[in-house]
Amino acid sequence: MGLNEKPLSTLHEKSSYDLGDFDVPTGREEAWRFTPLTRLKGLHNGKAEAAGHVRLDVDAAPEVTVETVGRDDARVGKSFTPTDRVSAQAWNSFEKATVITVPREAVASKPTVLTLTGEGDGAAYGHLVVKVEPLAEAVVVLDHKGSAVYADNIEFVVGEGANLKVVSLQDWDDDAVHVSHHHAQLAKDATFRSFVVTLGGDLVRLSPSVAYTAPGGDADLSGVYFVDAGQHLEHRLLVDHSQPHCKSNVDYRGALQGDRAHAVWIGDVIIRVEAEGTDTYELNRNLILTDGARADSVPNLEILTGEVAGAGHASASGRLDDEHIFYLQARGIPHDEARRLVVRGFLGQLIEKIHVEELRERVMSAVEAELAR
């Protein structure tokens, strides 16, 4: 069974708003064994000084409403309960939450862009709720930049028959630390498309998760990351199928270069007894470009019913294919350019799925800049 012989459903059963219900991580726990705790700057043990600030600027589609609300707002925390110590710390530490609402049957005429800019030393905490009401459609972009020690929770609540596309870009400065939970709750026949791009930061740990409240939900989680020397970029996904006839697809790809470049990808999928007719697949691939880089990739699938439409997972990490490089060189393409073409093609297949053209171009340019190093 692996994972210390504990089933996934047991490992993911704990959740609480109370910080005291979670022990301070030591690094021996399954959920924390890959994360360098000393680089979290106190986010995990309560020692982070809450003196930092992350500025939020919102450029919203005209059909969308944006509110700043208090902790007592009934919409905040309704779909998500913290599942680890840092998530609970973020929940107990934020002062105001932002609520984005797409009204029933509205089709947003442009993406709603939230720019989060880290300013200054010290830790900061945040909470965001994106609520898409039944039969509505929207695109939301989260653009993280600047310098910060930041922990937050994000709730995506997708109503019946609604469609939400999200792009989350982590383009932090080199010293930033970011720990975030992205939780999507899908109602009947809801569609959720998520694309995560992680490039910057010293340590970034994202935990996207999906839950279904009725049949017919369809989730697609894609991601691209490029890890440089000394960076730790970690993505921990959970798709919890608890309703019949729902779908999920996960595809994350990363490239790594430089000494102590470290990527971690954990993909957990649970298909519960009542989730008959589930169709799910998850894939992670890593391209290691230099010596000294390391990728840890762990797909996990737990199936508790015999009636599934499809279920599978795959993981692969390896170096550039010499045959591909040789093939291009034989056609007159210099080695460095051949290398760039291979990596661009590897990541570009996914980057083409980004829902916003300007962001697609920005991400491809960032990948080119990484390869030019």
C-alpha positions as semicolon CSV with decimal commas, in nm:
position;residue;x (nm);y (nm);z (nm)
1;M;0,000;0,000;0,000
2;G;0,290;0,241;0,067
3;L;0,255;0,573;0,248
4;N;0,346;0,407;0,578
5;E;0,076;0,148;0,501
6;K;-0,204;0,398;0,572
7;P;-0,485;0,435;0,314
8;L;-0,525;0,776;0,150
9;S;-0,873;0,816;0,293
10;T;-0,722;0,792;0,643
11;L;-0,435;1,029;0,570
12;H;-0,674;1,297;0,446
13;E;-0,953;1,262;0,702
14;K;-0,829;1,526;0,949
15;S;-0,955;1,884;0,918
16;S;-1,017;2,158;1,172
17;Y;-1,037;2,536;1,211
18;D;-0,860;2,502;1,547
19;L;-0,483;2,551;1,524
20;G;-0,438;2,344;1,839
21;D;-0,574;2,035;1,665
22;F;-0,258;2,016;1,452
23;D;0,082;1,929;1,595
24;V;0,380;2,135;1,485
25;P;0,535;1,942;1,195
26;T;0,869;1,775;1,257
27;G;0,939;1,656;0,903
28;R;0,874;1,293;0,988
29;E;0,507;1,315;0,893
30;E;0,404;1,188;0,550
31;A;0,260;1,529;0,459
32;W;0,581;1,713;0,551
33;R;0,864;1,471;0,480
34;F;0,971;1,646;0,158
35;T;0,935;2,005;0,283
36;P;1,245;2,179;0,429
37;L;1,076;2,314;0,742
38;T;1,359;2,548;0,836
39;R;1,293;2,745;0,519
40;L;0,926;2,808;0,604
41;K;1,034;3,103;0,820
42;G;0,802;3,010;1,105
43;L;0,479;2,959;0,909
44;H;0,454;2,604;1,044
45;N;0,530;2,660;1,412
46;G;0,373;2,996;1,500
47;K;0,705;3,178;1,519
48;A;0,653;3,388;1,206
49;E;0,606;3,753;1,295
50;A;0,286;3,878;1,130
51;A;0,438;4,208;1,024
52;G;0,438;4,155;0,648
53;H;0,193;4,277;0,389
54;V;0,068;4,139;0,059
55;R;-0,121;4,401;-0,140
56;L;-0,421;4,284;-0,338
57;D;-0,530;4,468;-0,652
58;V;-0,837;4,346;-0,841
59;D;-0,925;4,417;-1,202
60;A;-1,267;4,258;-1,223
61;A;-1,493;4,181;-1,515
62;P;-1,796;4,416;-1,510
63;E;-2,033;4,125;-1,444
64;V;-1,842;4,025;-1,130
65;T;-1,879;4,166;-0,778
66;V;-1,582;4,208;-0,545
67;E;-1,625;4,246;-0,168
68;T;-1,394;4,279;0,130
69;V;-1,560;4,108;0,425
70;G;-1,493;4,017;0,785
71;R;-1,418;3,677;0,928
72;D;-1,783;3,637;1,031
73;D;-1,914;3,639;0,673
74;A;-2,108;3,316;0,620
75;R;-1,944;3,251;0,282
76;V;-1,594;3,240;0,428
77;G;-1,483;2,891;0,524
78;K;-1,810;2,733;0,413
79;S;-1,657;2,499;0,154
80;F;-1,315;2,439;0,307
81;T;-1,181;2,342;0,648
82;P;-0,803;2,365;0,707
83;T;-0,624;2,035;0,667
84;D;-0,280;2,104;0,811
85;R;-0,096;2,330;1,055
86;V;-0,007;2,608;0,808
87;S;-0,356;2,612;0,659
88;A;-0,502;2,646;1,009
89;Q;-0,251;2,919;1,093
90;A;-0,360;3,112;0,784
91;W;-0,726;3,065;0,878
92;N;-0,674;3,197;1,229
93;S;-0,451;3,486;1,123
94;F;-0,622;3,665;0,835
95;E;-0,820;3,981;0,919
96;K;-1,026;4,045;0,605
97;A;-1,128;3,811;0,324
98;T;-1,198;3,889;-0,041
99;V;-1,513;3,742;-0,195
100;I;-1,552;3,732;-0,574
101;T;-1,903;3,648;-0,696
102;V;-2,016;3,566;-1,049
103;P;-2,398;3,598;-1,054
104;R;-2,630;3,326;-1,177
105;E;-2,619;3,274;-1,556
106;A;-2,368;3,558;-1,601
107;V;-2,088;3,509;-1,855
108;A;-1,790;3,725;-1,760
109;S;-1,676;3,932;-2,059
110;K;-1,310;3,935;-1,954
111;P;-1,083;3,764;-1,700
112;T;-1,092;3,888;-1,343
113;V;-0,728;3,946;-1,245
114;L;-0,613;3,948;-0,883
115;T;-0,257;4,073;-0,840
116;L;-0,096;3,989;-0,506
117;T;0,227;4,181;-0,441
118;G;0,447;4,105;-0,143
119;E;0,577;4,416;0,033
120;G;0,831;4,401;0,312
121;D;0,950;4,159;0,576
122;G;0,740;3,948;0,809
123;A;0,459;3,702;0,749
124;A;0,121;3,781;0,593
125;Y;-0,198;3,577;0,568
126;G;-0,493;3,584;0,332
127;H;-0,825;3,429;0,243
128;L;-1,011;3,438;-0,089
129;V;-1,350;3,301;-0,191
130;V;-1,449;3,276;-0,558
131;K;-1,816;3,186;-0,590
132;V;-1,957;3,106;-0,934
133;E;-2,334;3,076;-0,915
134;P;-2,534;2,824;-1,121
135;L;-2,491;2,836;-1,500
136;A;-2,239;3,122;-1,479
137;E;-1,898;3,129;-1,651
138;A;-1,579;3,310;-1,556
139;V;-1,201;3,318;-1,584
140;V;-0,998;3,419;-1,275
141;V;-0,625;3,493;-1,273
142;L;-0,413;3,497;-0,955
143;D;-0,079;3,671;-1,014
144;H;0,169;3,650;-0,724
145;K;0,485;3,861;-0,724
146;G;0,717;4,058;-0,499
147;S;0,881;3,947;-0,176
148;A;0,672;3,783;0,097
149;V;0,633;3,515;0,359
150;Y;0,271;3,431;0,282
151;A;0,016;3,165;0,374
152;D;-0,339;3,165;0,244
153;N;-0,647;2,956;0,172
154;I;-0,854;2,992;-0,145
155;E;-1,205;2,854;-0,194
156;F;-1,347;2,802;-0,542
157;V;-1,720;2,729;-0,515
158;V;-1,857;2,627;-0,854
159;G;-2,237;2,609;-0,874
160;E;-2,463;2,375;-1,067
161;G;-2,383;2,379;-1,437
162;A;-2,128;2,659;-1,388
163;N;-1,785;2,685;-1,549
164;L;-1,477;2,832;-1,379
165;K;-1,130;2,858;-1,528
166;V;-0,845;2,962;-1,296
167;V;-0,483;3,047;-1,371
168;S;-0,252;3,082;-1,068
169;L;0,092;3,226;-1,143
170;Q;0,362;3,213;-0,873
171;D;0,625;3,455;-1,004
172;W;0,766;3,563;-0,667
173;D;1,104;3,720;-0,600
174;D;1,386;3,479;-0,517
175;D;1,348;3,512;-0,138
176;A;0,972;3,454;-0,113
177;V;0,801;3,175;0,083
178;H;0,444;3,084;-0,012
179;V;0,224;2,807;0,130
180;S;-0,126;2,792;-0,013
181;H;-0,433;2,570;-0,028
182;H;-0,662;2,593;-0,333
183;H;-0,988;2,406;-0,273
184;A;-1,251;2,362;-0,543
185;Q;-1,602;2,245;-0,457
186;L;-1,804;2,132;-0,758
187;A;-2,184;2,109;-0,767
188;K;-2,391;1,905;-1,014
189;D;-2,253;1,919;-1,370
190;A;-2,003;2,192;-1,274
191;T;-1,679;2,235;-1,470
192;F;-1,350;2,349;-1,314
193;R;-1,029;2,412;-1,505
194;S;-0,717;2,502;-1,308
195;F;-0,373;2,591;-1,444
196;V;-0,086;2,647;-1,201
197;V;0,244;2,805;-1,309
198;T;0,521;2,811;-1,046
199;L;0,846;2,985;-1,137
200;G;0,963;3,213;-0,856
201;G;1,020;3,198;-0,484
202;D;1,269;3,030;-0,253
203;L;1,007;2,783;-0,128
204;V;0,658;2,743;-0,273
205;R;0,421;2,472;-0,152
206;L;0,076;2,461;-0,316
207;S;-0,199;2,215;-0,225
208;P;-0,482;2,214;-0,481
209;S;-0,779;1,993;-0,393
210;V;-1,115;1,908;-0,548
211;A;-1,436;1,781;-0,388
212;Y;-1,771;1,700;-0,546
213;T;-2,114;1,759;-0,391
214;A;-2,327;1,601;-0,667
215;P;-2,288;1,389;-0,983
216;G;-2,155;1,521;-1,312
217;G;-1,865;1,736;-1,190
218;D;-1,564;1,767;-1,422
219;A;-1,223;1,890;-1,298
220;D;-0,903;1,940;-1,496
221;L;-0,588;2,035;-1,303
222;S;-0,280;2,128;-1,504
223;G;0,049;2,274;-1,397
224;V;0,394;2,378;-1,514
225;Y;0,697;2,455;-1,297
226;F;1,059;2,544;-1,364
227;V;1,296;2,491;-1,073
228;D;1,631;2,671;-1,051
229;A;1,932;2,613;-0,826
230;G;1,835;2,610;-0,459
231;Q;1,462;2,642;-0,519
232;H;1,206;2,412;-0,357
233;L;0,878;2,397;-0,550
234;E;0,618;2,154;-0,415
235;H;0,271;2,071;-0,545
236;R;0,045;1,840;-0,344
237;L;-0,285;1,753;-0,513
238;L;-0,592;1,577;-0,380
239;V;-0,897;1,479;-0,584
240;D;-1,164;1,324;-0,362
241;H;-1,431;1,146;-0,564
242;S;-1,728;1,098;-0,332
243;Q;-2,009;1,135;-0,588
244;P;-2,102;0,911;-0,882
245;H;-2,024;0,985;-1,247
246;C;-1,767;1,262;-1,200
247;K;-1,444;1,319;-1,390
248;S;-1,095;1,441;-1,308
249;N;-0,777;1,480;-1,505
250;V;-0,440;1,590;-1,364
251;D;-0,133;1,674;-1,572
252;Y;0,170;1,851;-1,418
253;R;0,509;1,892;-1,584
254;G;0,832;2,039;-1,457
255;A;1,185;2,119;-1,565
256;L;1,475;2,143;-1,321
257;Q;1,824;2,287;-1,350
258;G;2,103;2,376;-1,107
259;D;2,243;2,246;-0,782
260;R;1,980;2,162;-0,516
261;A;1,689;2,242;-0,746
262;H;1,413;2,035;-0,589
263;A;1,064;1,962;-0,722
264;V;0,803;1,765;-0,528
265;W;0,477;1,646;-0,677
266;I;0,225;1,442;-0,480
267;G;-0,094;1,337;-0,657
268;D;-0,357;1,172;-0,438
269;V;-0,685;1,049;-0,588
270;I;-0,952;0,879;-0,378
271;I;-1,251;0,702;-0,536
272;R;-1,495;0,630;-0,256
273;V;-1,752;0,350;-0,238
274;E;-2,036;0,575;-0,351
275;A;-1,841;0,722;-0,646
276;E;-1,947;0,470;-0,911
277;G;-1,875;0,563;-1,271
278;T;-1,574;0,781;-1,185
279;D;-1,335;0,859;-1,470
280;T;-0,995;0,982;-1,350
281;Y;-0,633;0,999;-1,462
282;E;-0,325;1,174;-1,323
283;L;0,017;1,228;-1,475
284;N;0,340;1,394;-1,363
285;R;0,653;1,427;-1,575
286;N;0,984;1,591;-1,487
287;L;1,272;1,683;-1,712
288;I;1,605;1,706;-1,525
289;L;1,841;1,931;-1,718
290;T;2,156;1,931;-1,501
291;D;2,337;1,738;-1,231
292;G;2,242;1,828;-0,874
293;A;1,869;1,863;-0,943
294;R;1,615;1,629;-0,784
295;A;1,250;1,548;-0,853
296;D;1,029;1,351;-0,614
297;S;0,707;1,235;-0,779
298;V;0,450;1,024;-0,595
299;P;0,114;0,942;-0,757
300;N;-0,131;0,763;-0,527
301;L;-0,467;0,613;-0,621
302;E;-0,713;0,453;-0,381
303;I;-1,019;0,283;-0,532
304;L;-1,294;0,174;-0,295
305;T;-1,551;0,068;-0,556
306;G;-1,534;-0,183;-0,837
307;E;-1,758;0,024;-1,066
308;V;-1,533;0,285;-1,231
309;A;-1,534;0,415;-1,589
310;G;-1,157;0,459;-1,581
311;A;-0,877;0,515;-1,331
312;G;-0,504;0,543;-1,382
313;H;-0,187;0,728;-1,298
314;A;0,167;0,767;-1,425
315;S;0,488;0,939;-1,327
316;A;0,819;0,980;-1,506
317;S;1,137;1,175;-1,432
318;G;1,444;1,172;-1,649
319;R;1,708;1,359;-1,840
320;L;1,690;1,511;-2,186
321;D;1,669;1,245;-2,454
322;D;2,007;1,239;-2,633
323;E;1,840;1,100;-2,944
324;H;1,614;1,405;-2,969
325;I;1,912;1,637;-2,932
326;F;2,115;1,439;-3,186
327;Y;1,825;1,439;-3,434
328;L;1,800;1,819;-3,419
329;Q;2,177;1,867;-3,434
330;A;2,192;1,645;-3,743
331;R;1,967;1,900;-3,910
332;G;2,200;2,186;-3,838
333;I;2,052;2,310;-3,510
334;P;2,318;2,399;-3,248
335;H;2,315;2,201;-2,923
336;D;2,188;2,481;-2,696
337;E;1,909;2,569;-2,936
338;A;1,817;2,200;-2,970
339;R;1,798;2,176;-2,592
340;R;1,568;2,478;-2,577
341;L;1,344;2,335;-2,848
342;V;1,301;2,006;-2,662
343;V;1,218;2,173;-2,329
344;R;0,991;2,426;-2,498
345;G;0,800;2,144;-2,664
346;F;0,779;1,944;-2,340
347;L;0,629;2,230;-2,139
348;G;0,460;2,407;-2,428
349;Q;0,208;2,126;-2,480
350;L;0,059;2,221;-2,144
351;I;0,119;2,595;-2,160
352;E;-0,104;2,606;-2,469
353;K;-0,394;2,518;-2,235
354;I;-0,365;2,848;-2,044
355;H;-0,692;3,028;-2,095
356;V;-0,551;3,382;-2,130
357;E;-0,334;3,464;-2,432
358;E;-0,125;3,733;-2,261
359;L;-0,042;3,491;-1,981
360;R;0,050;3,216;-2,227
361;E;0,300;3,448;-2,390
362;R;0,433;3,566;-2,054
363;V;0,489;3,211;-1,932
364;M;0,660;3,103;-2,252
365;S;0,887;3,407;-2,230
366;A;0,971;3,319;-1,870
367;V;1,059;2,963;-1,973
368;E;1,283;3,100;-2,250
369;A;1,456;3,324;-1,995
370;E;1,513;3,028;-1,763
371;L;1,666;2,825;-2,045
372;A;1,890;3,113;-2,148
373;R;2,064;3,104;-1,809
